[in-house]
């Protein structure tokens, strides 16, 4: 451990750590644009400059190795003067169009400018005009006037995703971020550059002009789209900003997804499938009404019918969902595990065109909790020839034909495909309507919080097993 | 003209760049002596005794720079910085065109002293004759067994690899030169790590200027003590001064350090063109702060003395400015150069150089407004010391010094919309 002081506060740094890392870890805020913990040091924004007592000049703290006995000053008038002039340079040709910028409210440039600059630009020169809506790919647009060339996006595509999608071309004030022709055609992680952009230069086409971010709040959740189980944040509308009709449906809408830093699972990154999770939440056609052989009924009747079917069955079986939480799987085991033959199933298979697996995050198993299912019930695909007369199917995307002639009790979040209806259909809540835990493929347990209220007509699967 | 030169003492002829001519004037004897009689450490000690300081601009003692090399590395590299881009400086070009073997011998000596097997010359892309003469000299040296495997039959082997620049001034900055050699964009690197620890291809690297390396053969032949006798106490040896601008005889002059400025301008260079009075001198390449005629009255060409006068001896490119020159227009030439040559990596330099250029250009078009001078001063303080490499300071220093020394000309231009002088940069003779 290296002992040093930052602003007269004693701080311990790990060997090899920089002053900026030590400061951030100890809750001392040193402003920074280009520094990112998972990317190489670029040192080009120059706003993290600090002073070392007894040494002349200013030093970028992102590239300053912590040394024993170092006395760092990061909050004195001359360091703040440097920050101020850096911000004057950074905003020299910046359009300052915060009122129409999606990043406003969570923009480092905006925050620092208010905190350390606070005066209008001394410049009277006309601002440099540049391309506003440059298409990086089908998902991302670049506003070059807002870009401060911190090179985070370039470094991400070079060092993390490896696609080489972006580069900085030309020099001096002609420098600009450009899509490189030799770069990979599509980058399955490209949306990370939107999130890591410290200004409003990289814009999500999906989120563009959808909402001001201060109306929204993030809820910690887990991405269920593969067995990595990345930590995410689902952004919903805040209580005090709820809309009355018209537009009340926006109150129950997921606005966007962001990666939630979790060094054990996903670091600060997420794949584009994860960034599209809000579309899955918003666009999925939910099963909302209980049904008996296709005809709408009440929950009470549906549960009674299911109970009777199971009671009368000679050889009942159950298929558990790999989308069930650890709590639900435990509830299922204690309530029904001994009375039914239990099979397992991967609810979701890779879709056409989807990246099946790669070195970074994406896993081939497209279900969030296969690990727990296998730990509790083993791996047993359903055997249609075992002669089961009643099957309790928990989970979505089921083809009833594969279950043979058995009568089906289906616990579903999504509206089942058209065709032969299940004998009993009981709608259940999605993971975003309850709290729980998933265990990812490495055995790491990750908690997700409730994002939305469940519709009244659906049940939590965990409450339901005891009543069957 | 050869009589005043100390180390580069030869008549310039059509053949003076060839191997036989170099051998006739004693070339490669120092290398032979070093390889046969001296240990690498002894070569280093000789250089240390000479007190030789780097000739690229910063004037750092060469032996000290060598001693910073990280110990115990499997590979070391030597890079010769020949990306001579500083406006007003043309000494390296002179060496390449007239005595390239002197550089090659110097590099071989440095490589021997430092245990380097592969060394690099990064030569400015615009140098055409220089490049051809260097390549020819390398070919000659290779064929004569002076370069390559087992130099002069000894156990020492050394290769020299030549890399041409692509026209970027910033690649004269040592770390961006390394990036450029490695095939990356010529962006300066953050320090630490310094090149002496992690330089070219992450190996400890020494980067020396052409003139520095070309001086080594003399030091090894005649001894460091003999070298230390020339020049001043703190600054031994001579410098190649390239004098340009409004003088009668612009060109290369090798003079001992401590030589008076006025003598160089009025005696050697023949005085100011057109018999005009001297107005100002930029003493060491365009990035060094300007000095007025009064400043150089008793000034000698010595890094310490020039620093005391508030400027730098830099690369030794003396730009002489005659009375009647418009300093606003002159500064506009400089700001345009730096705004164009900034690599664009770090914010203060990228934005600041362009901003300064816009303001100075506006003033020189007669559209200056009150407050422009203060605005420029604010920009220079914002840039200086806050950039990754020295280019930002190199751009800010002339602006700051012009504003101090010739403030009245800027004020006049802003107030009246026209130059205090006739507004021309060239003068009629």
Interface residues (C-beta under 8 A of the other chain):
Chain A: X41 X42 X43 X44 X45 X46 X47 X49 X57 X58 X60 X63 X65 X82 X85 X86 X88 X89 X90 X92 X93 X122 X123 X124 X125 X148 X149 X168 X170 X171 X172 X173 X174 X175
Chain B: X168 X170 X185 X190 X191 X192 X339 X340 X341 X342 X343 X344 X345 X346 X347 X348 X350 X351 X352 X353 X354 X355 X358 X359 X362 X369 X375 X378 X381 X382 X385 X386 X387 X388
